[in-house]
Amino acid sequence: MKSNLNLLYTIILLCLGWHSVAQERILIEGTVKDSLKKTIPFANITVVNGSEGGVSDEKGRFSFRTSQPLPFEIQVSSIGYRTKTIEIRNEQQSKNLLVELSQKEESIGQVDVEGRITDQSFNKIDPKLTNRLPDAGGGNIEGLVKSQMGVSSNNELSSQYRVRGGNYDENLVYVNDIEIYRPFLIRSGQQEGLSFINPNLISSIKFSPGGFEAQYGDKMSSVLDVRYKKPTELSGSVSASLLGASGHIEGKSKNNKFTAITGVRYKTNQYLLGTLDVSGDYNPSFFDVQTFLTYQLSEKWSLEALGYYSQNNYSFEPVDRETSFGTINEAKKLKIYFEGQEKDLFQTGLGAISLKFMPNSNNQYKLTAMGYRTYEEETYDIQGQYWLQNIENLDGSTPNPQEDGIQNIGVGTNIEHARNDLLGVIQNMALQGKHQLNKHLLSWQVKYQHEYFKDYINEWEMRDSAGYSLPYSDKEVKFVYSYNADAETSSNRVTAYLQDEFRINTNNGFILVNAGIRTNYWDFNDEFLISPRINFLFYPDITKTTRYRLAGGIYYQSPFYREMRRPDGSINENIKAQKSVQFVAGIDRIFEAMDRQFKFTSEAYYKHLTDLNPYQVDNVRVRYAGENNAKGYATGIDFKLHGEFVPGVESWANLSLMKTEEDILDDYYIETDEEGNETIIYPGYIPRPSDQRFSFSLFFQDYLPNNPSFRVNLNFLYASGLPFGPPQSPRYMATHRMPAYRRVDIGFSKDLTKWLNKNNTLVKDCWIGLEVFNLFDINNTISYFWVRDIHNRQYAVPNYLTSRRLNLKLTAFF
C-alpha cells in the first residue's frame, strides 16, 4: 500500500509541476490549416534547436511561450502533411500565425454521396488516440469505445462491452458497410485475442449508444461504424510491445486508380495472464492479416475489396491456484492443484467485394457480396484437487494448526471436460442506393443472407465436494452440468431499409430529420418484422452553441445462432425476435472555460423490452434460455464532458446511471411454512445480468508545456458490481452483487521523431512508451468458483483479473 501511495504522489507532483516551470517570454499563437482551408487538429509545433512547443487543438489553434532569443524558427508537422518551417524575426510576427500545410501528395478521388449535414445519433472518435490509450487489450479500438458515454465493461482482457443495459451480442459493428461477426464459443477474455478492427487501417470511427437510424441492422443496443482508409501515398507503420507486434503498409498506383492498405498483427497475452491466480503454462497466440483494396474502373465505376483471416490458438496447462477471500472476521483460502490441459482453436475468415456506380453527383449505387466462415474447437480435460481453509477465526485471530487442528474446512475434486466444435458460414449480397433529391438524402438497401451452422457439444463438469458428488443423489452420480448436442441449421434472411434525411426551417431555428423504416424476414421461424425509426436534431437560433436531440423507434433483435440454443444444447425452432421500443432525448452544449472550449453532452433514455430471451453470463460467455419468456425495461441517463482539460489535447469524462430489470413470466418457487402449507411465490422483476447501476470513466491527456513531445495518458474506470448467482440456479436467484470494477491504467510516451530526423531517416512519427496497467494493483472479480465445506455451506470464490504490469511499447510511422 505504501508503494502505491508513493507512486500516486509522484504522479500528482509531476502533473502539478509540469505547468510551473515555463519561463514566459515570447507568446507564439496561431492556427494550422490545410490547402482546403480546413483546420488540422493535433499538429505538432516545435521551436527549432529549442525544447519548447505545443499541439494544435481540435480547431487547429495553438498557443505556447518560448524563451528562445530572436530570431528563431518554428517547425509545424502533422501525419500526412509536409512539414513546414517558419522564421520568427520579431515578437509581433509570432502573433496570429496562419500556418498552411500541404498534403504530401494531393489527389482528388471519387466523392461518395454523403449529403448528411451531421450525424444525429453518433459521436466521432479520433482513431489516432488508439496509440495513446494505455490498454491491456493490446491496442484494440474497443479500448476507446469502452471510454464512451453509455458504455461499460468489467474485463480488461476482453474487447467486448455492454451499452445501456444490453449484453455483448446486442452491439453492431460495421467496417465499410460490412457487418462484422465474432467467434461464438469463446468463454473468457483469456481466449479472445484480437478484435476484427485493425486501428492502423482506420480513417474514421463513429459510435452510437442508442437511437440509431434505420440503415443500421437488427440489434438493440449500439452501432460502431468504422471506415478503412483509401491511401494517398506510400507509407506504413510498425509497432512492438510486450503484448505483441503489428505493422501495416499502404500506397497507390502511379495513375491513382489502384490503392491498397494491408495490416498484420500478432498478439500474445501470456505476459498478462501470468498475474492470474491460476498459475501454469499459458501459451496464447493470436494472429491476423487483413487488406482493403480499391480500383477506379472509370469515372463512374469503381471496385472495393476487403479481406481478413485470423487464427487464434489458446493453450493452457494449469498447475495450481491459491485465492484468499472472505471478510475481515472470516477470511478463507482456496488451494487447488491441477492436472490436464486446454487447447482451443478459433479460425475465421472474411471476404467482401463491392461494385460502385455513380451515374452523376446526386446518385450512387453499391452492390456488395460477402462471405464469412468460422471454425472453432474447444477442447479441455482438467482435474482439480482443492482444499478450502480457514485463515482467520471468527474472532479475528489467526488459527494455530498445532492447537486448533487442521484448518481444512472443505476438500474436494472437480473434473471439467469439453469437446466442442462449431462451423459457421454466412453469405450475403446487398444492393444499396443513395440519392440527393433537392434537400432530401434518400437511402435504401435490400440484402439477402444465408446462414449455416453445424454445432457439436459434449461438455460437462463433475464435482466431488466434502465426500459427496454434487448435486447429491443416493441413486446415481450426477454432473454439476452436462451439455450434449449435435445440431445443424440452415436458414435464409432478407432485410431492407428506406430512410430520408432532410432539413426543416422554423422561426426559432432549424430541425434535421432522419426518418426511416426497416424490415426483416427470416424463414427459420417465418417471422416478418417492421421497424420504424425517427431522429430529430434541433438547432435553435437563440444560441448557436446548443443543440437538442430526440429519437425513437422499434428495435428488433432477430435471433442468431446462440440465441436459438437452449441450455441443454437443443434448438428452439419457434424462437422469436426480442423487441425493444426506445426513446432517447439529449442535449449538446458548447461553452468556454479557462479560455478554451468544452462540450457537455447529456442523454436520457428508456427501453421497453418484450419477448426477451433470458440469459446468464460467465466471464464473457452468454448462455441463453432459448425462450421468449420475459419482459423488462432499461432506463438511465448519461453525462459527458469533452474538451481540452490541458491546452491542445482532448480529454473526456463520462458518468452513467442506469437500471435494467426483467420479469421471467413462467418462473416461480414454492415456500412451505412450519405447518406444511405451500405458497407459490412469483419473483417478479429482478436485475438483468447487465444491471450496472453506476459507472464513471475518464480519459485524460497531458504533456510537458516546454516539451510537448513528452506526454502522459491516463485511463480510469469505475463501475458498480454486476448481479450474479449460484451456478445452474434459476434466474431469480441471481441477485447478489460482485464487487465494483476499479481500474487505472497510465501511459508515458516520448516523441523521438525530431531526434530521428536529424539523421535524415524516413520516419514521420516515432514514439516510445511505458504503460502501467492496473496502477493500484486492485483485485477485480470477473466470475466465481463455487465450493462447499464440510457443513454443506456453499462459498463463492472470486476469479480475479490481472494484477499490475508494466508494458514497453515502440511505434513508428514512415
Secondary structure, DSSP 8 states (H G I E B T S, - for coil): -HHHHHHHHHHHHHHHHGGG-----EEEEEEEEETTS-B-TT-EEEETTSS-EEE--TTSEEEEEE---SSEEEEEE-TTB--EEEEE-STGGGSSEEEEE-BSS-----------SS-SS-EEE-GGGGGTS--TTSS-THHHHTTSTTEE-S-TT----EETT--GGGEEEEETTEE----S---SHHHH---S--GGGEEEEEEESS---TTS-S-SSEEEEEEE---SS-EEEEEEETTEEEEEEEEE-TTSSEEEEEEEEEE--HHHHTTSSEEEEEEEEEEEEEEEEEEE-SSSEEEEEEEEEEEEEEEEEEEEEEEEEE-SSSEEEEEEEEEEEEEEEEEEEEEEEEEEEEEETTEEEEEEEEEEEEEEEEEEEEEEEEEEEESS-TTS----HHHH---EEEEEEEEEEEEEEEEEEEEEEEEEEEEEETTEEEEEEEEEEEEEEEEEEEEEEEEEETTEEES--SSS---SEEEEEEEEEEEEEEEEEEEEEEEEEETTEEEEEEEEEEEEEETTTTEEEEEEEEEEEEEESS-TTEEEEEEEEEEEE---HHHHB-TTS-B-TT---EEEEEEEEEEEEEEEETTEEEEEEEEEEEEEEEEE--EEEETTEEEE-SS--EEEEEEEEEEEEEEEEETTEEEEEEEEEEEEEEEETT--EEEE-TT--EEEE---EEE-TT---EEEEEEEEEEETTEEEEEEEEEEEEE---EE--TT--GGG--EE---EEEEEEEEEEE-HHHHHTTT-S-SEEEEEEEEESTT----EEEEEEEE-TT--EEEEEEE----EEEEEEEEE-
